Amino acid sequence: MLRPLYDHVVLQVEEVDKKTASGIILAKAPRESSTIGRVIAVGEGKDVPLMVKVADRVVYRKHAAVEVVWDQVEYLILKEEDILAIIE
């Protein structure tokens, strides 16, 4: 498993299906258009603990992440400051 350092976070992007108002599901949205992910691992922080926790759903900046493939699964690594919101 990936263990992020300092204030970095490992995310797995959530696939989002697009649905019309009448309930028709369109083809899956491209991965690039999704900015919602699930936190897989968090670093220990530099001076203070991180606000996000494992299993949180978050909204992140689209182009701030580094893509990594580990054990044939694609992850994103980004700094906590690039996470914009936690979805509750």
Backbone bond lengths (Angstrom), bond angles and torsions (degrees), N, CA, C in turn:
res aa  C-N    CA-C-N  psi(-1)  N-CA   C-N-CA  omega(-1)  CA-C   N-CA-C  phi
1 M - - - 1.457 - - 1.520 109.40 -
2 L 1.302 116.12 151.29 1.462 122.18 177.37 1.531 109.63 -80.54
3 R 1.320 116.85 133.28 1.457 122.03 176.50 1.522 107.69 -119.72
4 P 1.327 117.77 108.10 1.465 120.53 -176.27 1.526 111.62 -72.00
5 L 1.316 115.44 151.25 1.458 121.95 178.95 1.523 110.48 -97.84
6 Y 1.332 115.52 152.09 1.456 124.33 173.52 1.521 112.47 51.37
7 D 1.337 117.92 -120.42 1.468 121.36 -174.62 1.526 112.31 -100.66
8 H 1.326 116.77 27.66 1.467 120.74 179.32 1.528 110.68 -93.54
9 V 1.336 114.50 154.72 1.459 122.67 -177.78 1.522 108.19 -131.69
10 V 1.339 117.09 140.66 1.459 121.99 174.97 1.527 107.54 -102.73
11 L 1.339 116.13 127.03 1.464 122.41 179.97 1.519 110.51 -119.46
12 Q 1.320 114.75 153.48 1.457 121.17 167.22 1.520 106.00 -116.76
13 V 1.323 116.35 123.91 1.469 121.35 -176.39 1.520 109.60 -68.37
14 E 1.336 115.48 135.77 1.462 120.75 176.10 1.519 109.08 -87.29
15 E 1.305 116.01 130.31 1.462 120.64 175.36 1.526 107.87 -74.80
16 V 1.324 116.37 134.38 1.455 121.76 -177.17 1.519 109.18 -117.34
17 D 1.330 116.36 124.14 1.460 120.49 173.95 1.518 108.52 -86.13
18 K 1.316 115.89 137.09 1.462 119.69 175.92 1.525 108.25 -92.15
19 K 1.319 115.02 133.35 1.453 120.73 -178.47 1.513 108.83 -128.12
20 T 1.325 116.08 135.54 1.459 120.09 178.13 1.521 109.63 -77.22
21 A 1.329 116.62 169.53 1.459 121.64 179.78 1.529 111.39 -60.76
22 S 1.341 117.08 -29.56 1.462 120.11 -179.71 1.523 112.78 -85.56
23 G 1.339 117.40 -0.07 1.459 120.66 175.49 1.517 115.32 97.49
24 I 1.321 117.81 3.46 1.465 120.58 179.26 1.520 108.67 -78.44
25 I 1.327 116.18 126.12 1.462 120.55 179.24 1.516 108.88 -87.30
26 L 1.331 115.04 123.93 1.456 121.44 177.99 1.522 109.11 -85.52
27 A 1.304 115.88 173.05 1.461 119.93 177.24 1.516 109.50 -55.59
28 K 1.331 116.45 152.51 1.460 120.21 -178.77 1.526 110.95 -55.27
29 A 1.304 114.65 139.67 1.461 120.78 178.71 1.517 108.73 -67.05
30 P 1.298 117.79 143.75 1.464 119.88 177.96 1.521 110.85 -60.18
31 R 1.295 115.92 145.17 1.454 121.51 -178.49 1.529 111.22 -56.37
32 E 1.328 117.62 -34.39 1.452 121.01 -177.87 1.525 112.14 -65.06
33 S 1.320 118.61 -24.15 1.452 119.85 -176.70 1.522 112.39 -84.29
34 S 1.319 118.17 -13.52 1.451 121.08 -179.41 1.522 110.46 -84.00
35 T 1.309 116.61 132.42 1.453 121.36 174.89 1.523 110.19 -123.27
36 I 1.329 116.25 23.85 1.460 122.19 177.33 1.510 108.08 -115.21
37 G 1.316 115.43 133.73 1.459 119.56 179.94 1.510 111.42 -144.86
38 R 1.329 115.28 168.67 1.454 122.18 177.75 1.525 108.15 -110.49
39 V 1.325 116.19 132.70 1.454 121.70 -179.10 1.531 109.05 -72.54
40 I 1.331 115.90 125.02 1.453 122.72 -179.77 1.528 110.89 -99.36
41 A 1.349 116.66 -38.00 1.460 121.34 -179.95 1.523 109.10 -155.77
42 V 1.343 116.33 150.78 1.465 121.37 177.83 1.523 109.73 -129.25
43 G 1.329 115.49 148.82 1.454 120.82 175.12 1.522 110.42 -76.22
44 E 1.320 115.79 178.43 1.459 120.45 -177.67 1.521 112.90 -85.50
45 G 1.313 117.90 -9.27 1.453 121.72 -178.14 1.512 110.38 87.55
46 K 1.324 116.61 160.42 1.473 120.45 178.57 1.520 110.06 -86.05
47 D 1.316 117.03 -62.33 1.466 121.45 -178.05 1.521 112.53 -111.48
48 V 1.312 116.22 -31.19 1.460 120.97 -178.77 1.530 109.00 -130.23
49 P 1.334 117.75 152.72 1.474 119.66 177.63 1.533 111.14 -63.64
50 L 1.322 116.08 153.70 1.465 120.66 -179.60 1.522 110.66 -74.89
51 M 1.333 116.16 152.87 1.462 121.79 -179.93 1.523 112.11 -79.92
52 V 1.339 117.57 -30.30 1.459 119.94 -178.77 1.527 109.71 -83.58
53 K 1.328 114.93 153.73 1.459 121.33 -179.77 1.522 108.91 -128.06
54 V 1.303 116.43 162.06 1.462 121.63 177.00 1.524 108.57 -58.04
55 A 1.321 116.38 138.24 1.469 126.58 178.86 1.533 113.26 84.77
56 D 1.339 119.52 -5.21 1.469 120.64 174.92 1.523 109.52 -65.90
57 R 1.342 116.17 143.48 1.464 121.46 169.95 1.513 106.31 -94.88
58 V 1.334 116.54 131.40 1.461 120.46 -174.07 1.518 111.44 -134.40
59 V 1.330 114.94 159.39 1.460 123.51 171.56 1.522 105.60 -106.82
60 Y 1.337 116.67 131.74 1.459 120.16 -175.56 1.527 110.52 -130.33
61 R 1.335 115.23 163.45 1.467 120.89 176.31 1.519 109.16 -67.73
62 K 1.295 116.35 133.79 1.460 122.26 -171.95 1.526 113.56 -61.09
63 H 1.313 119.17 -44.78 1.458 121.04 -172.05 1.522 113.49 -105.43
64 A 1.325 117.55 17.72 1.463 120.63 -176.62 1.522 112.81 -93.35
65 A 1.310 118.41 -9.15 1.462 121.59 -171.19 1.523 112.90 -98.25
66 V 1.321 114.46 155.66 1.463 122.85 173.05 1.523 106.73 -104.42
67 E 1.335 117.10 127.28 1.467 121.01 179.78 1.522 109.96 -85.45
68 V 1.344 115.56 134.05 1.455 122.02 -179.51 1.523 108.41 -135.56
69 V 1.338 116.66 136.19 1.460 120.81 174.34 1.528 107.10 -108.13
70 W 1.330 116.13 122.24 1.455 121.92 -179.66 1.526 108.18 -133.06
71 D 1.316 117.50 124.79 1.474 122.73 -176.80 1.527 111.42 53.04
72 Q 1.316 116.16 41.57 1.462 125.10 177.00 1.530 113.26 64.49
73 V 1.325 117.13 21.01 1.458 122.46 175.32 1.523 107.38 -120.14
74 E 1.321 116.36 136.58 1.459 121.22 -177.23 1.526 110.32 -92.95
75 Y 1.326 116.23 128.66 1.457 123.36 179.22 1.520 109.59 -124.50
76 L 1.333 115.65 163.82 1.450 122.57 172.17 1.518 108.39 -119.50
77 I 1.325 117.05 138.57 1.457 121.65 174.67 1.518 107.29 -117.62
78 L 1.345 116.40 127.23 1.448 120.83 179.80 1.516 110.12 -148.09
79 K 1.317 116.65 166.04 1.455 121.40 177.16 1.521 109.25 -78.90
80 E 1.329 115.13 152.42 1.465 119.04 -179.97 1.531 110.96 -60.01
81 E 1.321 118.20 -32.82 1.468 120.41 -179.06 1.530 112.47 -65.32
82 D 1.333 118.16 -15.60 1.459 121.78 177.17 1.522 112.45 -89.28
83 I 1.316 117.14 -1.02 1.470 121.59 173.25 1.516 106.89 -89.14
84 L 1.322 115.92 124.36 1.460 121.11 -173.54 1.518 113.71 -91.06
85 A 1.353 117.28 -31.40 1.462 119.91 -176.78 1.524 110.31 -160.75
86 I 1.333 114.82 154.69 1.466 121.61 171.96 1.516 106.57 -104.25
87 I 1.317 117.09 130.25 1.465 122.18 -179.44 1.521 108.14 -88.96
88 E 1.320 116.60 123.14 1.472 120.56 -179.98 1.500 111.17 -106.29
